[in-house]
Amino acid sequence: MSATGTPRPPASFSGGSPFGLQRQVLFWSAVLVVVVLALWLLSPILLPFIAGLAIAYLLTPLTDRLERWGLNRLIAALLIISVLVLFFVLMILLAAPVLGSQLSSFIANMPGYITKLQAVISDQSRPWLQKLIGAGFSGDQSFGDLLGQGMTWMTAFLASLWSGGSALVSLISLIVVTPVVAFYLLYDWHRMIRTADAWVPLQQRETVRELAREIDAAIAGFVRGQSAVCLILGTFYAVALTLSGLNFGLLIGLISGLITFIPYVGSMTGLILSLGVAVAQFWPEYASILLVLGIFLFGQFLEGNVLAPKLVGESVGLHPVWLIFALLAFGYMFGFVGLLVAVPLAATIGVLTRFALKRYLQSSIYTGEEAS
């Protein structure tokens, strides 16, 4: 027992047995290599299964609650998946035509918007705008080059996601397989957890359980909380931008809310996109442009001071920079599947890294003391 009354970890975890620790490091390093290779080799067919696993993980608490209320777990899982499928079908039928029309119109109007923005930036009658943007920025060529580079990067990134996911494993496969996988995982979730728990060596079982609880808290706190934040902000941006009279406000608002899942990057992307359209559409009506800016500033205030503290919290252990790196890195390496597994793997790596650092600071390697 330690001075605080808490049990000490087994010797192999605290550095008391260097050979045992070395074997564990080698074993888990090999496991990590196998997992990464499996993701890389099987990424073309993994999307429906990863999506089903994510849905099951998110909806397991709801299934447990229905089961506690006396509903058979099989019926509860079937009911939840049926409602979810019906919801997505209705959303596709109702929203897809509107969003598709706005997207095609936005693409068609993009050259005109770019021309208008170039004219605004190149206007010599507003020297303050030139000072704000920068004296070395020439309206026509520099803006076109910058936009071209941005579009090239975005196209390459989207192409990597598309090819990495093998064209989303075909839409039919995604729609048919994902609900089936989610249903079976929802039904067998606790049985799978008990089976995996029984495989853990007895000496390290409590330590592994504690790590699993920390990983679950980090993943659940961020994924469930941030998903709620994205839904609320996407609805707010879509409604507010549409009411402000901004062209394609519904499309821009929903995109802004969706990519809010990536801290800072999502909000900045939505702000730049909406302001670009607002300037091209309303210039020189400053009031309308400032209204669009005010909508995003209020949305950021709402996210930072109300939604994120209440729904996500501060104890998930996922630093924004680490999360952004994980999303970009896994998305680049494994396509759309990589985006789905980025947050769980980032949370897992973060928890295990903190655990390893804590054990290192307690070990004789750090303290220089002989293990008793």
BELKACOR-V551816 format. One record per run of one state. SS is the DSSP state (@ for helix, = for strand, . for the rest). FROM is the first residue (numbers start at 1). TO is the last residue. Records with the same first field share a line. If there is no record, write none. Layout:
BEGIN
SS = FROM-TO + FROM-TO
END
This chain:
BEGIN
. = 1-10 + 15-17 + 69-72 + 123-126 + 134-138 + 165-166 + 170-170 + 200-201 + 244-248 + 262-264 + 283-285 + 313-319 + 335-335 + 363-363 + 368-372
@ = 11-14 + 18-68 + 73-122 + 127-133 + 139-164 + 167-169 + 171-199 + 202-243 + 249-261 + 265-282 + 286-312 + 320-334 + 336-362 + 364-367
END
